[in-house]
Amino acid sequence: MSSGSKQNERDHLESAALYVLQALPVSEIPAFEAHLSTCSECRREIETLRPVVDSFVAWPTDVLRPSASLWERLSTQVCAESGIEPISLPPRLEVKPEWHEVAKGLSCRILSTDAARSRVTLLVRFAAGTEYPGHRHSDIEECHVLQGDLWIDDKKFQAGDLARVEAGSVHHRAWSETGCTCVLLTSLNDTFL
């Protein structure tokens, strides 16, 4: 295989990835879709990538997706250093995450459950002024604050902070002044006081 055809193959595989991510420029989509009808390797690449990309759809894009201003700053910097034209932010996929209001002002979204170990990973949102009742931990708990503030007893946690406690520990009160979003890894067997 010549170096030109290897480069062409790499370009097509890169286009396949951009196509699955819905980031291929609109002007290139018709030509790439025509290419797909004749290229089994690109079709296999898309079949391989699609489940991975589809799994991202369930992620909390409102929390984890970079803002338009961050995307623009990064794109400008990368393009200035590489000499290529900036690309625009791919369109947002309209995905409605399955949030459940478990109490007034407190919503959760289950990310994963480990029934064998009685563990759960959740995204948790506290509305401003929301309080969670006192409870005893039956196992280790880790709470990663993504946004806002979270008070646990007399300690304040902010975006980027990790609150970790051991089994048997007690939280008498957890609340948020401004509202917060956090990732919580905890036990299904905690008990209220």
NUROVEX-223144 format. One line per 4 residues: number of its first residue (from 0); their letters; for each residue x, y, z of N, C-alpha, C, O. Coordinates in steps of 0.001 Angstrom, whole numbers, padded with zeros to 6 digits. Atoms other than C-alpha are relative to their C-alpha. Layout:
% residues N
NUM) A) X Y Z X Y Z X Y Z X Y Z ~ ...;
END
This chain:
% residues 193
0) MSSG) 000850 -001174 000000 000000 000000 000000 000896 001237 000000 001818 001328 000810 ~ -000816 -001206 000117 001456 003380 -001001 -000282 000922 001186 -001303 000806 001864 ~ 000194 -000929 -001116 001935 006164 001530 -001198 000912 -000248 -001858 001336 000701 ~ 001169 -000819 000324 -000718 008200 -000312 -001291 -000706 000321 -002225 -000088 000832;
4) SKQN) 001236 000724 -000306 -003320 005459 000019 -000155 -000228 001506 -001276 -000276 002013 ~ 000076 000120 -001465 -002412 004968 003715 -000543 001290 000604 -001374 001256 001512 ~ 000489 -001285 -000490 -002971 008681 004303 -001484 000155 -000311 -002254 000631 000524 ~ 001399 -000064 000411 -006251 008495 002375 -000869 -000849 000930 -001960 -000441 001327;
8) ERDH) 000721 000900 -000910 -007330 005548 004558 -000143 000644 001385 -001212 000590 001994 ~ 000053 -000676 -001301 -006427 007484 007740 -001009 001145 -000034 -001762 001343 000919 ~ 000952 -001107 000142 -008400 010486 006470 -001430 -000513 000049 -002292 000099 000680 ~ 001357 000553 000006 -011446 008282 005839 -000396 -000499 001394 -001537 -000318 001818;
12) LESA) 000313 000482 -001352 -011216 006674 009292 -000235 001178 000950 -001091 001103 001833 ~ 000240 -001199 -000801 -010941 010127 010867 -001377 000586 -000324 -002096 001025 000575 ~ 001330 -000482 000390 -014008 011200 008884 -001086 -000877 000600 -002144 -000379 000985 ~ 000980 000912 -000604 -015823 008101 010173 -000229 000365 001464 -001367 000385 001933;
16) ALYV) 000130 -000385 -001410 -015105 009137 013761 -000772 001309 000127 -001664 001427 000967 ~ 000717 -001275 -000040 -016257 012696 013104 -001462 -000174 -000379 -002333 000502 000167 ~ 001373 000277 000433 -019361 011347 011364 -000820 -000557 001167 -001944 -000115 001409 ~ 000703 000598 -001143 -020318 009225 014391 -000212 001036 001097 -001246 001029 001766;
20) LQAL) 000111 -001050 -001016 -019680 012193 016691 -000892 001159 -000438 -001122 002096 000327 ~ 000797 -001068 000599 -021869 014353 014423 000792 001296 -000042 000245 002382 000149 ~ -000883 -001157 000062 -018881 016675 014062 000614 000174 -001388 001423 001078 -001597 ~ -000488 -000143 001366 -018153 016140 010364 -000657 001233 -000622 -001878 001375 -000559;
24) PVSE) 000620 -001181 000602 -018637 019449 008538 -001122 -000385 -000963 -001003 -001349 -001719 ~ 001189 000292 000803 -022028 019532 006811 000358 -000134 -001473 -000213 -000967 -002176 ~ -000374 000035 001422 -020370 020164 003450 000673 -001320 -000392 000694 -001672 -001571 ~ -000705 001248 000294 -018439 016857 003745 -000877 -001242 000169 -000475 -002332 -000237;
28) IPAF) 000847 001158 -000286 -021340 014599 004787 -000431 -000742 -001268 -000298 -001965 -001303 ~ 000433 000758 001190 -022714 013768 001281 001125 -000834 -000614 000907 -001991 -000973 ~ -001119 000742 000594 -019283 012760 -000051 000386 -001174 000891 000682 -002260 000392 ~ -000372 001099 -000885 -018526 010697 003047 -001052 -001100 -000027 -000700 -002279 -000034;
32) EAHL) 001047 001024 000068 -021895 008926 002937 000082 -000781 -001309 -000191 -001981 -001322 ~ -000214 000710 001269 -021231 008086 -000734 001182 -000962 000136 001129 -002092 -000350 ~ -001165 000855 -000235 -017820 006722 000299 -000383 -001216 000854 000085 -002326 000603 ~ 000424 001101 -000881 -019470 004617 003032 -000647 -001150 -000765 -000491 -002317 -000404;
36) STCS) 000697 001052 000761 -021534 002756 000456 000974 -000953 -000681 000584 -002048 -001085 ~ -000979 000857 000678 -018312 001350 -001035 001136 -000459 000902 001978 -001246 000468 ~ -001146 000299 -000867 -015983 001061 001971 -000430 -000799 001233 -001013 -000250 002168 ~ 000382 000851 -001134 -016505 -001859 004325 000825 000340 001246 000333 000193 002365;
40) ECRR) -000834 -000331 -001150 -013607 -000739 006545 -000576 001195 000771 -000595 001186 002002 ~ 000607 -001154 -000668 -015255 002627 007272 -001322 -000385 000657 -001645 000110 001736 ~ 001255 000457 -000621 -018601 000903 007904 000298 -000759 001290 -000415 -000592 002279 ~ -000395 000723 -001220 -016853 -001421 010420 000446 000986 001082 000117 000821 002257;
44) EIET) -000451 -001013 -000957 -015207 001598 012055 -001198 000683 000658 -001210 000890 001872 ~ 001209 -000637 -000534 -018605 003261 012457 -000741 -000945 000927 -001212 -000530 001986 ~ 000672 000992 -000858 -020128 000052 013856 000740 -000171 001323 000114 -000411 002356 ~ -000797 000113 -001221 -017271 -000110 016376 -000154 001238 000881 -000261 001129 002102;
48) LRPV) 000049 -001250 -000768 -017486 003555 017398 -001393 000350 000511 -001528 000958 001572 ~ 001350 -000442 -000351 -021253 003974 017524 -000413 -000401 001430 -000951 000442 002148 ~ 000391 000325 -001378 -021825 001989 020778 000757 000828 001044 000204 001167 002090 ~ -000775 -000815 -000936 -019036 003952 022473 -000598 001398 000083 -000825 001925 001172;
52) VDSF) 000578 -001348 000028 -020462 007288 021371 -001402 -000018 000604 -001763 000887 001356 ~ 001350 000096 -000564 -024005 006150 022217 000026 -000080 001515 -000886 000419 002175 ~ -000078 000075 -001463 -022861 005367 025763 000216 001390 000591 -000210 001650 001717 ~ -000192 -001364 -000486 -021798 009019 026100 -001312 000769 000058 -001448 001703 000849;
56) VAWP) 001274 -000704 000041 -025342 010113 025295 -000677 -000029 001363 -001369 000919 001735 ~ 000624 000121 -001313 -026446 008884 028713 000722 000824 001066 000214 000977 002177 ~ -000738 -000810 -000969 -023823 011044 030425 -000704 001326 000220 -001448 001775 -000652 ~ 000647 -001282 -000287 -024964 014272 032041 000670 001133 -000765 001529 001832 -000228;
60) TDVL) -000669 -000977 000868 -024016 016559 029168 -000112 001403 000536 000763 002228 000273 ~ 000122 -001340 -000546 -025293 019600 030993 001078 000282 001032 001374 001445 001304 ~ -001042 -000168 -000996 -022583 019021 033598 001389 -000194 -000613 002307 000571 -000318 ~ -001317 000385 000466 -019720 017434 031677 000419 000589 -001342 001612 000600 -001645;
64) RPSA) -000350 -000545 001306 -019865 019049 028227 000629 001388 000173 000130 002201 000952 ~ -000598 -001327 -000152 -017534 022039 027820 -000950 001080 -000493 -001717 000869 -001432 ~ 000843 -001115 000412 -019266 025379 027551 000447 000487 -001378 001561 000198 -001813 ~ -000330 -000532 001325 -019360 027135 024170 001223 000920 000086 002065 000923 -000812;
68) SLWE) -001142 -000918 -000119 -016901 029753 025459 001312 -000772 000198 002341 -000387 -000356 ~ -001200 000821 -000186 -014418 027073 026628 000385 -000662 -001320 001558 -000667 -001696 ~ -000258 000632 001290 -014766 025218 023312 000657 001013 -000948 001627 000686 -001632 ~ -000518 -001026 000903 -014118 028479 021424 001441 000368 000358 002287 000496 -000526;
72) RLST) -001369 -000343 -000418 -011027 029359 023506 000983 -001109 -000353 002069 -000835 -000864 ~ -000875 001121 000324 -009545 025866 023099 000207 -000124 -001504 001327 -000330 -001971 ~ -000078 000098 001455 -010346 025771 019390 000905 001093 -000564 001725 000828 -001443 ~ -000819 -001120 000474 -008765 029190 018843 001475 -000250 000292 002330 -000024 -000564;
76) QVCA) -001391 000246 -000374 -005603 028225 020727 000606 -001137 -000817 001718 -001007 -001327 ~ -000504 001137 000764 -005218 024831 019018 000215 000396 -001455 001236 000050 -002049 ~ -000104 -000405 001400 -005854 026353 015587 001132 000992 -000213 001811 000935 -001238 ~ -001102 -000956 000121 -003401 029205 016192 001339 -000723 -000001 002250 -000347 -000739;
80) ESGI) -001254 000747 -000085 -000686 026696 017104 000207 -000931 -001190 001341 -001186 -001595 ~ -000125 000974 001084 -001460 024282 014266 -000192 000598 -001386 000135 -000037 -002389 ~ 000205 -000638 001290 -002386 026736 011530 -001205 -000504 -000774 -001287 -000296 -001984 ~ 001207 000474 000680 -005729 025105 010744 -001181 000888 000363 -001125 001656 001323;
84) EPIS) 001205 -000797 -000239 -009175 026675 010573 -000770 -000555 001198 -000867 -001772 001355 ~ 000803 000478 -001141 -011292 026511 013755 -001270 -000695 -000480 -001840 -000346 -001514 ~ 001289 000633 000284 -014280 024186 013771 -000986 000444 001064 -000610 000751 002195 ~ 001009 -000437 -000960 -017533 025096 015416 -000404 -001161 000891 -000194 -002328 000560;
88) LPPR) 000472 000990 -000958 -018989 023290 018392 -001050 -000877 -000656 -001984 -000356 -001268 ~ 001019 000876 000586 -020932 020203 017261 -001364 000295 000616 -001447 000715 001770 ~ 001334 -000281 -000551 -024698 020563 017664 -000281 -000907 001199 000157 -002056 001249 ~ 000385 000794 -001178 -026102 019409 020997 -001049 -001025 -000370 -002015 -000738 -001077;
92) LEVK) 001041 001013 000131 -027976 016174 020993 -001003 000253 001115 -000619 000417 002274 ~ 001023 -000218 -001026 -031253 016678 022797 -000241 -001306 000741 -000925 -002198 000240 ~ 000138 001191 -000829 -031075 014078 025541 -000589 000436 001324 -000072 001348 001968 ~ 000630 -000310 -001273 -033340 014196 028534 000461 -001055 001020 -000031 -002183 001013;
96) PEWH) -000460 000968 -000992 -031472 012548 031422 -001137 -000398 000932 -002069 000370 001168 ~ 001039 000524 -000881 -033551 010434 033746 000272 000418 001441 000789 -000362 002240 ~ -000129 -000507 -001358 -033499 012582 036857 -001279 -000347 000753 -002377 -000288 000200 ~ 001146 000330 -000849 -035762 011545 039721 000050 000902 001220 001058 000950 001926;
100) EVAK) 000056 -000822 -001205 -036855 013981 042392 -000328 -000927 001164 -001430 -001470 001246 ~ 000162 000930 -001117 -036379 011948 045570 -000514 000691 001251 -001005 000040 002173 ~ 000553 -000823 -001074 -037332 014773 047921 -000061 001420 -000551 000575 001728 -001558 ~ 000114 -001368 000488 -038265 018416 047537 001393 000638 -000102 002108 000751 000893;
104) GLSC) -001278 -000651 000232 -035222 020120 045980 001177 -000931 -000164 002308 -000468 -000313 ~ -001094 000971 000104 -033186 016901 045734 -000316 -000992 -001112 -001295 -001735 -001043 ~ 000198 000895 001140 -032848 015016 042453 001221 -000880 -000178 002346 -000470 000107 ~ -001080 000961 000219 -030782 011949 041577 -000126 -000626 -001374 -001215 -000734 -001937;
108) RILS) -000051 000763 001246 -029737 010161 038446 000973 -001143 000236 002148 -000909 000519 ~ -000843 001175 -000231 -028398 006606 038800 000926 -000189 -001190 000479 -000276 -002333 ~ -000983 000255 001047 -025183 006101 036849 000355 -001476 -000072 000513 -002028 -001161 ~ -000272 001442 -000019 -024431 002542 037959 -000382 -000563 001359 -000408 000142 002368;
112) TDAA) 000347 000706 -001226 -025452 -000012 040536 000791 -001297 000055 000893 -002009 -000944 ~ -000696 001258 -000233 -023408 -002874 041980 -000781 -000726 001089 -000499 -000578 002279 ~ 000880 000675 -000953 -026054 -005062 043596 000768 -000984 000875 000435 -001150 002048 ~ -000763 000981 -000774 -023512 -007675 044702 000704 000649 001185 000853 000019 002232;
116) RSRV) -000691 -000710 -001080 -021684 -005072 046819 -000899 001033 000677 -000454 001755 001569 ~ 000958 -000980 -000536 -024799 -002986 047613 000535 001421 -000138 000469 002212 000803 ~ -000567 -001319 000259 -023163 000074 046024 -000735 000660 -001160 -001284 -000016 -002030 ~ 000645 -000752 001069 -024545 002802 043796 000836 001252 -000280 001433 001836 000625;
120) TLLV) -000627 -001257 000410 -023054 005706 041833 -001097 000875 -000575 -001820 000468 -001484 ~ 001087 -000909 000367 -025355 008693 041427 000532 001380 -000352 001583 001800 000131 ~ -000136 -001447 000104 -025422 012207 040132 -001079 000548 000916 -002225 000101 000862 ~ 000949 -000569 -000956 -027103 014276 042836 -000026 001511 -000184 001015 002155 -000310;
124) RFAA) 000169 -001449 000081 -028513 017792 042557 -000783 000480 001212 -001888 000014 001490 ~ 000671 -000694 -001098 -029368 019903 045574 -000437 001356 -000538 000381 002079 -001107 ~ 000430 -001370 000278 -031493 022989 044922 000510 000873 001140 000794 000372 002227 ~ -000454 -000923 -001046 -030413 026078 046865 -000893 -000151 001233 -002120 -000167 001126;
128) GTEY) 000728 000112 -001250 -031404 025705 050512 -000487 -001397 000346 -001122 -001587 001383 ~ 000459 001371 -000244 -032066 021962 050259 000865 -000683 001052 002082 -000506 001093 ~ -000691 000720 -001063 -031167 019778 053222 -000302 -001491 -000103 -001423 -001889 -000421 ~ 000152 001452 -000028 -030596 016010 053422 000104 -000441 001451 000985 000033 002169;
132) PGHR) 000017 000354 -001430 -031386 014321 056758 001247 -000759 000454 001991 -001315 -000353 ~ -001116 000721 -000592 -028823 012839 059112 -000055 -001483 -000333 -001136 -002061 -000451 ~ -000062 001412 000383 -027652 009335 058247 001330 -000614 000424 002325 000083 000618 ~ -001194 000774 -000355 -025140 006618 059164 000425 -000780 -001239 -000409 -001376 -001922;
136) HSDI) -000530 000672 001182 -022876 005172 056454 000331 -001457 000319 001048 -001743 001277 ~ -000279 001420 -000208 -022787 001394 056182 001263 -000435 -000738 001747 -001549 -000544 ~ -001214 000298 000763 -019781 001537 053839 000675 001337 -000324 000157 002398 000024 ~ -000703 -001216 000421 -017269 004036 052441 -000899 000798 -000933 -001606 000230 -001765;
140) EECH) 000719 -000884 000918 -018854 007042 050734 000978 001037 -000526 001798 001577 000217 ~ -000775 -001075 000622 -017207 009423 048278 -000968 000909 -000724 -001820 000454 -001488 ~ 000840 -001002 000642 -018874 012629 047161 000921 001003 -000694 001678 001718 -000037 ~ -000805 -000916 000811 -017217 014595 044324 -000891 001169 -000411 -001829 000984 -001186;
144) VLQG) 000814 -001175 000322 -018646 018119 044091 000428 000530 -001375 001591 000872 -001590 ~ -000273 -000474 001354 -018909 019184 040441 -000272 001488 -000146 000424 002186 -000883 ~ 000426 -001388 000163 -020625 022541 040839 -000738 000421 001256 -001452 -000380 001861 ~ 000715 -000517 -001156 -021908 024736 043646 000716 -000289 001309 001915 -000568 001330;
148) DLWI) -000567 000289 -001314 -021385 024230 047373 -000831 -001057 000710 -002044 -001141 000518 ~ 000660 001022 -000804 -022222 021359 049696 000588 000046 001397 001797 -000099 001578 ~ -000405 000035 -001401 -022086 021572 053476 -000308 -001374 000543 -001417 -001880 000375 ~ 000219 001261 -000719 -021636 018328 055389 000410 000275 001436 001582 000501 001739;
152) DDKK) -000167 -000433 -001381 -022057 019012 059084 000587 001420 -000016 -000071 002333 -000515 ~ -000541 -001367 -000068 -019725 022015 059659 001095 000268 -001034 001833 001246 -000912 ~ -001048 -000167 001007 -017470 021595 056606 -000613 000295 -001365 -001544 -000381 -001804 ~ 000504 -000414 001308 -018047 023328 053270 000878 -000585 -001107 002105 -000486 -001059;
156) FQAG) -000677 000548 001163 -017139 021581 050001 -000465 000774 -001229 -001636 001134 -001344 ~ 000319 -000740 001217 -016986 023345 046636 000435 -000807 -001221 001037 -001874 -001097 ~ -000331 000689 001244 -016537 022381 042987 001459 -000450 000004 002367 000338 000268 ~ -001338 000581 000013 -013537 020072 042682 000369 -000714 001277 001356 -001449 001305;
160) DLAR) -000312 000630 -001286 -013633 018927 046323 -000553 -001419 000065 -001534 -001762 -000594 ~ 000425 001372 -000268 -013949 015330 047471 -000268 -000142 001487 000582 000193 002312 ~ 000326 000330 -001392 -015721 014365 050693 -000024 -001519 000089 -000833 -002163 -000577 ~ -000075 001456 -000130 -014798 010812 051722 -000151 -000362 001473 000496 000225 002340;
164) VEAG) 000204 000446 -001384 -016021 009023 054848 000047 -001523 000053 -000209 -002208 -000937 ~ -000114 001442 -000216 -015529 005554 056294 -001330 -000596 000456 -002227 000119 000904 ~ 001180 000721 -000485 -018145 002939 057113 -000197 000278 001483 000769 000333 002244 ~ 000325 -000254 -001398 -019917 003646 060401 -000036 001476 000362 -000540 001841 001424;
168) SVHH) 000018 -001434 -000298 -019444 007406 060193 -001414 000548 -000149 -002268 -000059 -000795 ~ 001328 -000604 -000007 -022414 009716 060663 000083 001411 -000561 000993 002173 -000233 ~ 000207 -001387 000424 -023494 012848 058832 -001298 000449 000658 -002357 -000124 000403 ~ 001201 -000490 -000666 -025916 014800 060993 -000819 000888 -000922 -002040 000978 -000793;
172) RAWS) 000700 -000915 000887 -026746 017261 058248 000828 000207 -001260 002048 000357 -001192 ~ -000633 -000353 001271 -025948 017828 054575 -000953 000953 -000711 -002148 000680 -000814 ~ 000865 -000976 000655 -027231 020882 052717 000830 000856 -000944 002060 000824 -000923 ~ -000668 -000906 000927 -026431 023407 050023 -000624 001386 000096 -001845 001534 000048;
176) ETGC) 000485 -001383 -000027 -026699 027177 050279 -000392 000469 -001395 -001448 001070 -001587 ~ 000182 -000529 001357 -026406 027890 046556 -000551 -001016 -000984 -000897 -000669 -002113 ~ 000318 001099 000911 -027359 024525 045083 001298 -000645 -000434 002337 000014 -000475 ~ -001219 000674 000443 -024889 021922 043880 -000345 -001241 -000810 -001462 -001755 -000765;
180) TCVL) 000068 001280 000709 -024321 018952 041634 001234 -000777 000412 002335 -000227 000437 ~ -001131 000818 -000409 -022131 016074 042780 -000163 -001428 -000498 -001266 -001874 -000813 ~ -000001 001435 000286 -021175 012509 041933 000163 -000686 001344 001092 -000383 002094 ~ 000016 000667 -001298 -021918 010245 044875 000177 -001498 -000193 -000609 -002134 -000896;
184) LTSL) -000220 001446 -000022 -020493 006735 045324 -000282 -000429 001425 000432 -000035 002347 ~ 000439 000287 -001364 -022258 005207 048302 -000627 -001382 000094 -000732 -002108 -000895 ~ 000643 001277 -000271 -023938 002207 049871 -001514 000115 -000134 -002098 001176 000088 ~ 001467 000065 000038 -027527 001157 049335 -000573 -000242 001392 -001790 -000210 001576;
188) NDTF) 000456 000402 -001325 -027680 000268 053041 000179 001056 001090 000081 000737 002275 ~ -000101 -001053 -001015 -027139 003633 054762 -001331 000115 000738 -002384 -000212 000191 ~ 001228 -000127 -000802 -029643 004339 057541 -000170 001438 000477 000805 002127 000777 ~ 000302 -001336 -000492 -031372 007553 058575 000038 -000001 001519 -000276 -001007 002156;
192) L) -000041 -000124 -001469 -030910 008800 062135 -001370 000300 000546 -001535 000440 001758;
END
